[in-house]
C-alpha cells in the first residue's frame, strides 16, 4: 500500500492532482482545501489513503496525517463514502469536525456537498463524544519545509482539556461538548484556562 508520496506537482485538476515521483505520475484524489496548497512545478508531500476495489485502485491525498485519519474516521459512519468524506474535509478542518460533533452542530456538516440533514444527524450521533482518530504516528518534511505534526495544536488542546474533565469524573461526551463550547467563546485559551471555562459551562 502507498502511505505517502513526495514528488513534483505536474497537474492540478478540479478534484485531483498528478504527482511525479521519479518519473512516475501518480493520480491522486484530493479535496479542494488540499489542492489549494499545491503549486504546479513545486515539490509536495501528500499523506495517502489507498482504496483497492475490484475495478480500480484509487489514491486519496492529504496535506497532513491528521486529515487523512479523519478521512478514514468519517467513513466509519454508515453511508459516508470517500466522496462525502472529502466534501466534509473541504469545508471543515479536523478541529472544526471535532467541535461540530461535540456541539452536535448538524448544520456544520450539512455545508458539505452531498451531505443532507439525515446524514449530518447520523454523523453527529456517531462522532459526538468520541476522541479524535489516531494517525499513523509519523510526519514528513522536505528540505526547507517544516515537518507536519500528526495532530493540530487545536485538536490536541481539546483532547487534553476533555481528558482532564473526564479524570474529574465527567462523562466524556459532556466533557467534549463543554470544551467545544468554551473554545467558541474564546479560542485563545491555554489548557488551564480552557478546563476552567469548560467547568463553568458545565455548571451553567
MIRO-90653 format. One line per field, with one value per residue: residue number from 0; residue in one letter; chain; x, y, z negated of N, C-alpha, C in turn. Coordinates in nm, 2 decimals. Atoms other than C-alpha are relative to their C-alpha. Layout:
k <- (NUM; ...)
r <- (a; ...)
c <- (A; ...)
nX <- (X; ...)
nY <- (Y; ...)
nZ <- (Z; ...)
caX <- (X; ...)
caY <- (Y; ...)
caZ <- (Z; ...)
cX <- (X; ...)
cY <- (Y; ...)
cZ <- (Z; ...)
//
This chain:
k <- (0; 1; 2; 3; 4; 5; 6; 7; 8; 9; 10; 11; 12; 13; 14; 15; 16; 17; 18; 19; 20; 21; 22; 23; 24; 25; 26; 27; 28; 29; 30; 31; 32; 33; 34; 35; 36; 37; 38; 39; 40; 41; 42; 43; 44; 45; 46; 47; 48; 49; 50; 51; 52; 53; 54; 55; 56; 57; 58; 59; 60; 61; 62; 63; 64; 65; 66; 67; 68; 69; 70; 71; 72; 73; 74; 75; 76; 77; 78; 79; 80; 81; 82; 83; 84; 85; 86; 87; 88; 89; 90; 91; 92; 93; 94; 95; 96; 97; 98; 99; 100; 101; 102; 103; 104; 105; 106; 107; 108; 109; 110; 111; 112; 113; 114; 115; 116; 117; 118; 119; 120; 121; 122; 123; 124; 125; 126; 127; 128; 129; 130; 131; 132; 133; 134; 135; 136; 137; 138; 139; 140; 141; 142; 143; 144; 145; 146; 147; 148; 149; 150; 151; 152; 153; 154; 155; 156; 157; 158; 159; 160; 161; 162; 163; 164; 165; 166; 167; 168; 169; 170; 171; 172; 173; 174; 175; 176; 177; 178; 179; 180; 181; 182; 183; 184; 185; 186; 187; 188; 189; 190; 191; 192; 193; 194; 195; 196; 197; 198; 199; 200; 201; 202; 203)
r <- (x; x; x; x; x; x; x; x; x; x; x; x; x; x; x; x; x; x; x; x; x; x; x; x; x; x; x; x; x; x; x; x; x; x; x; x; x; x; x; x; x; x; x; x; x; x; x; x; x; x; x; x; x; x; x; x; x; x; x; x; x; x; x; x; x; x; x; x; x; x; x; x; x; x; x; x; x; x; x; x; x; x; x; x; x; x; x; x; x; x; x; x; x; x; x; x; x; x; x; x; x; x; x; x; x; x; x; x; x; x; x; x; x; x; x; x; x; x; x; x; x; x; x; x; x; x; x; x; x; x; x; x; x; x; x; x; x; x; x; x; x; x; x; x; x; x; x; x; x; x; x; x; x; x; x; x; x; x; x; x; x; x; x; x; x; x; x; x; x; x; x; x; x; x; x; x; x; x; x; x; x; x; x; x; x; x; x; x; x; x; x; x; x; x; x; x; x; x; x; x; x; x; x; x)
c <- (A; A; A; A; A; A; A; A; A; A; A; A; A; A; A; A; A; A; A; A; A; A; A; A; A; A; A; A; A; A; A; A; A; A; A; A; A; A; A; A; A; A; A; A; A; A; A; A; A; A; A; A; A; A; A; A; A; A; A; A; A; A; A; A; A; A; A; A; A; A; A; A; A; A; A; A; A; A; A; A; A; A; A; A; A; A; A; A; A; A; A; A; A; A; A; A; A; A; A; A; A; A; A; A; A; A; A; A; A; A; A; A; A; A; A; A; A; A; A; A; A; A; A; A; A; A; A; A; A; A; A; A; A; A; A; A; A; A; A; A; A; A; A; A; A; A; A; A; A; A; A; A; A; A; A; A; A; A; A; A; A; A; A; A; A; A; A; A; A; A; A; A; A; A; A; A; A; A; A; A; A; A; A; A; A; A; A; A; A; A; A; A; A; A; A; A; A; A; A; A; A; A; A; A)
nX <- (0.08; -0.07; 0.03; -0.04; -0.07; -0.08; -0.04; 0.03; 0.14; 0.00; 0.13; 0.11; 0.13; 0.11; 0.00; -0.11; -0.13; -0.10; -0.13; -0.11; -0.10; -0.10; 0.04; 0.13; 0.11; 0.11; 0.13; 0.04; 0.12; -0.02; 0.10; -0.04; -0.08; -0.13; -0.05; -0.03; -0.13; -0.10; -0.04; -0.06; -0.14; -0.06; 0.00; 0.11; 0.02; 0.14; 0.03; 0.09; 0.09; 0.02; 0.12; -0.01; 0.13; -0.02; -0.03; -0.10; -0.08; 0.01; -0.09; 0.05; -0.11; 0.03; -0.12; -0.05; 0.05; 0.12; 0.12; 0.01; 0.06; 0.15; 0.06; 0.03; 0.09; 0.14; 0.06; 0.05; 0.15; 0.08; 0.04; -0.10; -0.10; -0.11; 0.04; 0.06; -0.10; -0.08; 0.08; 0.00; -0.14; -0.02; 0.06; -0.03; -0.13; 0.01; 0.05; 0.14; 0.08; 0.01; 0.09; 0.14; 0.05; 0.02; 0.12; 0.12; 0.04; 0.03; 0.00; -0.13; -0.02; 0.09; -0.06; -0.08; 0.08; 0.05; 0.03; 0.13; 0.03; 0.00; -0.14; -0.06; 0.04; -0.06; -0.14; 0.00; 0.03; -0.10; -0.13; 0.01; -0.06; -0.11; -0.13; -0.04; -0.07; -0.14; -0.07; -0.10; -0.11; -0.13; 0.01; -0.10; -0.04; -0.09; -0.09; 0.05; 0.14; 0.01; 0.08; 0.14; 0.03; 0.11; 0.13; -0.01; 0.00; 0.14; 0.06; -0.07; 0.05; 0.14; -0.01; -0.06; 0.09; 0.11; -0.06; -0.01; 0.14; 0.04; -0.07; 0.08; 0.13; 0.10; 0.02; -0.08; 0.07; 0.02; -0.12; -0.03; 0.10; -0.03; -0.12; 0.03; 0.08; -0.09; -0.09; 0.08; 0.00; -0.14; -0.09; -0.14; -0.02; -0.09; 0.06; 0.06; 0.11; 0.10; 0.06; 0.08; 0.11; 0.09; 0.07; 0.10; 0.11; 0.07; 0.07; 0.10)
nY <- (-0.12; -0.13; -0.08; -0.14; -0.03; -0.12; -0.02; -0.13; -0.01; -0.02; -0.04; -0.02; 0.00; -0.05; 0.08; 0.09; -0.05; 0.10; -0.02; 0.07; 0.05; 0.07; 0.04; 0.07; -0.10; 0.05; -0.07; -0.01; -0.07; -0.09; -0.10; -0.13; -0.06; 0.06; -0.05; -0.15; -0.01; 0.05; -0.09; 0.08; -0.02; 0.00; 0.13; 0.02; 0.13; 0.03; 0.13; 0.07; 0.11; 0.08; 0.08; 0.10; 0.05; 0.10; -0.06; -0.11; -0.04; -0.15; -0.07; -0.12; -0.07; -0.10; -0.08; 0.04; 0.13; -0.02; -0.01; 0.13; 0.09; -0.03; 0.05; 0.13; 0.00; -0.04; 0.11; 0.10; -0.03; 0.06; -0.08; -0.10; 0.06; -0.09; -0.13; -0.09; -0.03; -0.11; -0.13; -0.05; -0.05; -0.12; -0.12; 0.00; 0.05; 0.10; -0.06; -0.03; 0.12; 0.04; -0.09; 0.02; 0.12; -0.02; -0.09; 0.05; -0.10; 0.06; -0.09; 0.00; 0.11; -0.02; -0.09; 0.08; 0.05; 0.14; 0.04; -0.06; -0.01; 0.14; 0.05; -0.09; 0.04; 0.13; -0.03; -0.06; 0.10; 0.10; -0.06; -0.08; 0.06; 0.09; -0.07; -0.01; 0.12; 0.01; 0.01; 0.10; -0.03; -0.06; -0.12; 0.00; -0.13; -0.02; -0.10; -0.13; 0.01; 0.05; 0.13; -0.01; 0.08; 0.09; -0.06; -0.15; -0.05; -0.02; 0.13; 0.05; -0.08; 0.05; 0.13; 0.00; -0.06; 0.10; 0.11; -0.06; 0.00; 0.14; 0.04; -0.05; 0.07; -0.05; 0.08; -0.04; -0.08; -0.13; -0.07; -0.04; -0.11; -0.12; -0.06; -0.07; -0.12; -0.10; -0.05; -0.09; -0.13; -0.05; 0.10; -0.03; 0.05; 0.10; 0.12; -0.02; -0.09; 0.07; 0.09; -0.08; -0.05; 0.12; 0.03; -0.11; 0.03; 0.12; -0.04; -0.09)
nZ <- (0.00; -0.01; 0.11; -0.02; -0.13; -0.01; -0.14; -0.06; -0.04; -0.15; -0.05; 0.10; -0.06; 0.09; 0.12; 0.01; -0.04; -0.04; 0.07; -0.07; 0.09; -0.07; -0.14; 0.00; 0.04; 0.08; 0.00; 0.14; 0.03; 0.11; 0.02; -0.05; 0.10; -0.02; -0.14; 0.01; 0.06; -0.10; -0.11; -0.11; -0.01; 0.14; 0.07; 0.10; 0.07; 0.03; 0.07; -0.09; 0.04; -0.12; -0.01; -0.11; -0.04; -0.11; -0.13; 0.00; 0.12; 0.01; 0.10; 0.06; 0.06; 0.10; 0.03; 0.13; 0.04; 0.08; -0.10; -0.06; 0.10; 0.01; -0.12; 0.03; 0.11; -0.06; -0.07; 0.10; 0.02; -0.11; -0.12; -0.03; -0.08; -0.03; -0.06; 0.11; 0.10; -0.06; 0.00; 0.13; 0.02; -0.09; 0.06; 0.14; 0.04; 0.11; 0.12; -0.02; 0.00; 0.14; 0.07; -0.05; 0.05; 0.15; 0.02; -0.08; -0.10; -0.13; -0.11; -0.05; -0.09; -0.11; -0.09; -0.10; -0.12; 0.01; 0.14; 0.04; 0.14; 0.06; 0.02; 0.10; 0.13; 0.03; 0.03; 0.14; 0.09; 0.01; 0.04; 0.12; 0.12; -0.04; -0.02; -0.14; -0.04; 0.01; -0.13; -0.01; 0.09; -0.06; -0.08; -0.11; -0.04; -0.12; 0.03; 0.00; 0.04; 0.13; 0.01; 0.03; 0.11; -0.03; 0.05; 0.01; 0.13; 0.04; 0.03; 0.12; 0.11; 0.03; 0.06; 0.14; 0.09; 0.03; 0.08; 0.13; 0.06; 0.02; 0.12; 0.11; 0.01; -0.09; -0.12; -0.11; -0.10; 0.06; 0.01; -0.14; -0.04; 0.09; -0.05; -0.13; 0.02; 0.06; -0.10; -0.09; 0.07; 0.00; -0.06; 0.04; 0.14; 0.02; 0.06; 0.14; -0.01; -0.07; 0.10; 0.09; -0.08; -0.03; 0.12; 0.02; -0.09; 0.06; 0.12; -0.05)
caX <- (0.00; 0.11; 0.12; 0.29; 0.41; 0.68; 0.74; 0.67; 0.32; 0.26; -0.11; -0.39; -0.74; -1.08; -1.06; -0.73; -0.36; -0.08; 0.24; 0.56; 0.77; 1.09; 0.93; 0.61; 0.29; 0.05; -0.31; -0.43; -0.78; -0.78; -1.02; -1.03; -0.87; -0.57; -0.54; -0.53; -0.20; -0.03; 0.15; 0.24; 0.61; 0.67; 0.76; 0.48; 0.43; 0.09; -0.03; -0.21; -0.51; -0.52; -0.86; -0.84; -1.16; -1.22; -1.21; -0.96; -0.70; -0.77; -0.52; -0.66; -0.41; -0.40; -0.16; -0.12; -0.17; -0.44; -0.67; -0.60; -0.70; -1.03; -1.10; -1.09; -1.28; -1.57; -1.62; -1.68; -2.02; -2.28; -2.35; -2.04; -1.82; -1.50; -1.68; -1.88; -1.58; -1.37; -1.66; -1.67; -1.29; -1.33; -1.54; -1.43; -1.08; -1.01; -1.06; -1.38; -1.51; -1.43; -1.61; -1.91; -1.95; -1.91; -2.17; -2.40; -2.39; -2.56; -2.57; -2.19; -2.18; -2.47; -2.25; -2.06; -2.18; -2.39; -2.44; -2.81; -2.98; -3.03; -2.67; -2.55; -2.75; -2.61; -2.25; -2.32; -2.47; -2.18; -1.89; -2.03; -1.82; -1.57; -1.19; -1.02; -0.87; -0.52; -0.29; -0.01; 0.22; 0.47; 0.53; 0.72; 0.92; 1.10; 1.41; 1.31; 0.96; 0.88; 0.75; 0.38; 0.26; 0.02; -0.24; -0.31; -0.25; -0.62; -0.72; -0.46; -0.57; -0.94; -0.84; -0.62; -0.88; -1.16; -0.93; -0.87; -1.25; -1.30; -1.04; -1.27; -1.55; -1.73; -1.89; -1.67; -1.94; -2.03; -1.67; -1.61; -1.92; -1.82; -1.47; -1.60; -1.85; -1.57; -1.35; -1.63; -1.64; -1.26; -1.03; -0.72; -0.74; -0.45; -0.51; -0.57; -0.80; -0.98; -1.05; -1.18; -1.40; -1.54; -1.62; -1.81; -2.01; -2.09; -2.20; -2.41)
caY <- (0.00; 0.36; 0.56; 0.88; 1.04; 1.30; 1.45; 1.73; 1.85; 1.82; 1.87; 2.02; 1.94; 2.01; 1.72; 1.56; 1.61; 1.43; 1.39; 1.30; 1.07; 0.97; 0.97; 0.80; 1.02; 0.93; 1.04; 1.15; 1.24; 1.55; 1.79; 2.15; 2.25; 2.02; 2.12; 2.49; 2.42; 2.27; 2.45; 2.31; 2.26; 2.27; 1.98; 1.84; 1.56; 1.40; 1.15; 0.88; 0.66; 0.38; 0.23; -0.10; -0.20; -0.48; -0.24; 0.02; 0.14; 0.50; 0.72; 0.99; 1.26; 1.49; 1.76; 1.61; 1.28; 1.42; 1.50; 1.16; 0.99; 1.19; 1.09; 0.73; 0.80; 0.98; 0.67; 0.46; 0.64; 0.45; 0.59; 0.82; 0.72; 0.87; 1.14; 1.27; 1.24; 1.46; 1.71; 1.74; 1.79; 2.06; 2.28; 2.17; 2.13; 1.84; 2.08; 2.20; 1.85; 1.77; 2.08; 2.03; 1.68; 1.78; 2.06; 1.84; 2.10; 1.93; 2.24; 2.24; 1.90; 1.99; 2.26; 1.98; 1.89; 1.58; 1.57; 1.62; 1.67; 1.29; 1.21; 1.51; 1.39; 1.04; 1.18; 1.39; 1.09; 0.86; 1.11; 1.30; 1.24; 1.03; 1.11; 1.22; 0.94; 0.82; 0.88; 0.66; 0.84; 0.99; 1.31; 1.41; 1.71; 1.83; 2.04; 2.39; 2.27; 2.22; 1.88; 1.83; 1.72; 1.42; 1.63; 2.01; 2.21; 2.29; 1.93; 1.83; 2.11; 2.00; 1.64; 1.72; 1.95; 1.69; 1.42; 1.65; 1.68; 1.30; 1.25; 1.46; 1.22; 1.40; 1.20; 1.20; 1.33; 1.61; 1.69; 1.72; 1.94; 2.17; 2.22; 2.30; 2.55; 2.72; 2.74; 2.90; 3.18; 3.22; 3.04; 3.18; 2.99; 2.78; 2.43; 2.55; 2.84; 2.61; 2.35; 2.62; 2.77; 2.42; 2.36; 2.69; 2.58; 2.25; 2.43; 2.67)
caZ <- (0.00; 0.07; -0.25; -0.13; 0.19; 0.23; 0.57; 0.81; 0.88; 1.26; 1.30; 1.07; 1.17; 1.01; 0.77; 0.83; 0.89; 1.06; 0.86; 1.05; 0.83; 1.00; 1.35; 1.24; 1.24; 0.96; 1.00; 0.65; 0.55; 0.32; 0.16; 0.28; -0.05; 0.02; 0.39; 0.29; 0.11; 0.42; 0.70; 1.04; 1.07; 0.69; 0.46; 0.24; -0.01; -0.04; -0.30; -0.11; -0.18; 0.07; 0.17; 0.36; 0.54; 0.80; 1.09; 0.97; 0.72; 0.60; 0.41; 0.18; 0.08; -0.22; -0.33; -0.68; -0.86; -1.09; -0.79; -0.64; -0.97; -0.98; -0.62; -0.74; -1.06; -0.87; -0.66; -0.97; -0.98; -0.78; -0.43; -0.44; -0.15; -0.01; 0.18; -0.12; -0.35; -0.11; -0.08; -0.46; -0.48; -0.21; -0.44; -0.79; -0.94; -1.18; -1.47; -1.32; -1.28; -1.65; -1.77; -1.54; -1.66; -2.03; -1.99; -1.78; -1.51; -1.22; -1.01; -1.00; -0.84; -0.61; -0.45; -0.27; 0.08; 0.08; -0.30; -0.37; -0.71; -0.77; -0.71; -0.91; -1.20; -1.17; -1.17; -1.48; -1.66; -1.58; -1.64; -1.94; -2.25; -2.06; -2.07; -1.75; -1.54; -1.59; -1.29; -1.17; -1.41; -1.17; -0.99; -0.68; -0.56; -0.25; -0.25; -0.36; -0.47; -0.83; -0.94; -0.97; -1.31; -1.33; -1.51; -1.51; -1.82; -1.84; -1.84; -2.10; -2.32; -2.30; -2.37; -2.67; -2.82; -2.78; -2.93; -3.23; -3.28; -3.24; -3.51; -3.73; -3.68; -3.40; -3.12; -2.81; -2.57; -2.81; -2.86; -2.48; -2.44; -2.73; -2.59; -2.24; -2.38; -2.59; -2.28; -2.08; -2.34; -2.35; -2.11; -2.27; -2.60; -2.73; -2.88; -3.24; -3.14; -2.90; -3.17; -3.40; -3.12; -3.04; -3.40; -3.41; -3.10; -3.28; -3.60; -3.39)
cX <- (0.09; -0.05; 0.03; 0.07; 0.07; 0.05; -0.04; -0.14; 0.00; -0.13; -0.09; -0.13; -0.11; -0.01; 0.11; 0.13; 0.09; 0.14; 0.11; 0.10; 0.10; -0.04; -0.13; -0.11; -0.11; -0.12; -0.06; -0.13; 0.02; -0.12; 0.05; 0.10; 0.15; 0.06; 0.04; 0.14; 0.11; 0.02; 0.07; 0.15; 0.07; -0.01; -0.12; 0.01; -0.14; -0.01; -0.11; -0.08; -0.03; -0.13; 0.02; -0.14; 0.03; 0.04; 0.11; 0.07; 0.00; 0.09; -0.07; 0.11; -0.04; 0.14; 0.06; -0.06; -0.13; -0.12; -0.02; -0.08; -0.15; -0.07; -0.04; -0.11; -0.14; -0.06; -0.04; -0.15; -0.07; -0.04; 0.10; 0.11; 0.11; -0.04; -0.05; 0.11; 0.09; -0.08; 0.00; 0.13; 0.03; -0.05; 0.03; 0.14; -0.02; -0.05; -0.14; -0.10; -0.02; -0.10; -0.14; -0.06; -0.03; -0.12; -0.12; -0.05; -0.02; 0.01; 0.15; 0.04; -0.08; 0.06; 0.08; -0.09; -0.04; -0.03; -0.13; -0.02; 0.00; 0.14; 0.08; -0.03; 0.07; 0.15; 0.01; -0.02; 0.12; 0.14; -0.01; 0.06; 0.11; 0.14; 0.03; 0.07; 0.15; 0.06; 0.10; 0.12; 0.13; -0.03; 0.11; 0.04; 0.09; 0.10; -0.06; -0.15; 0.00; -0.08; -0.14; -0.03; -0.12; -0.13; 0.02; 0.00; -0.14; -0.06; 0.06; -0.05; -0.14; 0.01; 0.05; -0.10; -0.12; 0.05; 0.01; -0.14; -0.05; 0.06; -0.07; -0.13; -0.11; -0.01; 0.07; -0.07; -0.03; 0.12; 0.04; -0.08; 0.04; 0.13; -0.02; -0.08; 0.10; 0.09; -0.07; -0.01; 0.14; 0.10; 0.14; 0.04; 0.11; -0.07; -0.07; -0.12; -0.12; -0.08; -0.10; -0.13; -0.10; -0.08; -0.11; -0.11; -0.08; -0.09; -0.12; -0.12)
cY <- (0.13; 0.08; 0.15; 0.01; 0.13; 0.02; 0.14; 0.00; 0.03; 0.06; 0.02; 0.01; 0.05; -0.08; -0.10; 0.07; -0.11; 0.04; -0.08; -0.05; -0.09; -0.05; -0.07; 0.10; -0.07; 0.09; -0.01; 0.08; 0.09; 0.09; 0.13; 0.07; -0.04; 0.05; 0.15; 0.02; -0.04; 0.10; -0.08; 0.04; 0.00; -0.14; 0.00; -0.14; -0.01; -0.13; -0.07; -0.10; -0.07; -0.08; -0.10; -0.06; -0.10; 0.06; 0.11; 0.02; 0.15; 0.05; 0.13; 0.07; 0.11; 0.07; -0.04; -0.13; 0.01; 0.00; -0.14; -0.09; 0.04; -0.05; -0.15; -0.01; 0.04; -0.12; -0.11; 0.03; -0.06; 0.10; 0.12; -0.07; 0.10; 0.14; 0.10; 0.04; 0.12; 0.13; 0.06; 0.06; 0.13; 0.12; 0.00; -0.06; -0.11; 0.06; 0.04; -0.12; -0.05; 0.09; -0.01; -0.12; 0.01; 0.09; -0.05; 0.10; -0.06; 0.09; 0.01; -0.11; 0.01; 0.10; -0.08; -0.05; -0.14; -0.05; 0.07; -0.01; -0.14; -0.05; 0.08; -0.04; -0.13; 0.02; 0.05; -0.11; -0.10; 0.05; 0.07; -0.07; -0.10; 0.07; 0.01; -0.13; 0.01; -0.01; -0.12; 0.03; 0.04; 0.13; 0.01; 0.15; -0.01; 0.10; 0.14; 0.01; -0.06; -0.13; 0.03; -0.08; -0.10; 0.05; 0.15; 0.03; 0.02; -0.13; -0.06; 0.07; -0.05; -0.14; 0.00; 0.06; -0.09; -0.11; 0.05; -0.01; -0.14; -0.05; 0.05; -0.07; 0.04; -0.10; 0.05; 0.09; 0.14; 0.08; 0.06; 0.12; 0.13; 0.07; 0.07; 0.13; 0.11; 0.06; 0.10; 0.14; 0.07; -0.10; 0.01; -0.06; -0.11; -0.12; 0.03; 0.09; -0.07; -0.10; 0.07; 0.05; -0.11; -0.04; 0.10; -0.03; -0.12; 0.04; 0.09; -0.07)
cZ <- (0.00; -0.12; 0.01; 0.13; -0.01; 0.14; 0.05; 0.05; 0.15; 0.05; -0.13; 0.07; -0.10; -0.13; -0.01; 0.05; 0.05; -0.06; 0.07; -0.11; 0.08; 0.14; 0.01; -0.04; -0.07; 0.00; -0.14; -0.01; -0.12; -0.02; 0.05; -0.10; 0.02; 0.13; -0.01; -0.06; 0.10; 0.11; 0.10; 0.01; -0.13; -0.06; -0.10; -0.06; -0.04; -0.08; 0.07; -0.07; 0.13; -0.01; 0.11; 0.02; 0.12; 0.13; 0.00; -0.14; -0.01; -0.11; -0.04; -0.07; -0.09; -0.04; -0.14; -0.04; -0.08; 0.09; 0.06; -0.10; -0.01; 0.12; -0.02; -0.11; 0.05; 0.07; -0.09; -0.03; 0.12; 0.10; 0.03; 0.08; 0.02; 0.05; -0.11; -0.10; 0.05; 0.00; -0.14; -0.03; 0.08; -0.08; -0.15; -0.03; -0.10; -0.13; 0.01; -0.01; -0.15; -0.07; 0.05; -0.06; -0.15; -0.02; 0.07; 0.10; 0.13; 0.12; 0.05; 0.10; 0.13; 0.10; 0.11; 0.11; -0.02; -0.14; -0.04; -0.15; -0.07; -0.02; -0.10; -0.14; -0.04; -0.04; -0.14; -0.11; -0.02; -0.04; -0.13; -0.12; 0.03; 0.01; 0.15; 0.04; -0.02; 0.14; 0.00; -0.09; 0.06; 0.07; 0.10; 0.03; 0.12; -0.04; 0.00; -0.04; -0.13; -0.01; -0.04; -0.12; 0.03; -0.05; -0.02; -0.15; -0.06; -0.05; -0.12; -0.12; -0.05; -0.07; -0.14; -0.10; -0.03; -0.09; -0.15; -0.07; -0.03; -0.13; -0.13; -0.02; 0.09; 0.12; 0.12; 0.10; -0.06; -0.01; 0.14; 0.04; -0.08; 0.05; 0.13; -0.02; -0.06; 0.11; 0.10; -0.06; 0.00; 0.05; -0.04; -0.14; 0.00; -0.07; -0.13; 0.01; 0.07; -0.09; -0.09; 0.07; 0.03; -0.12; -0.03; 0.09; -0.06; -0.12; 0.04; 0.05)
//
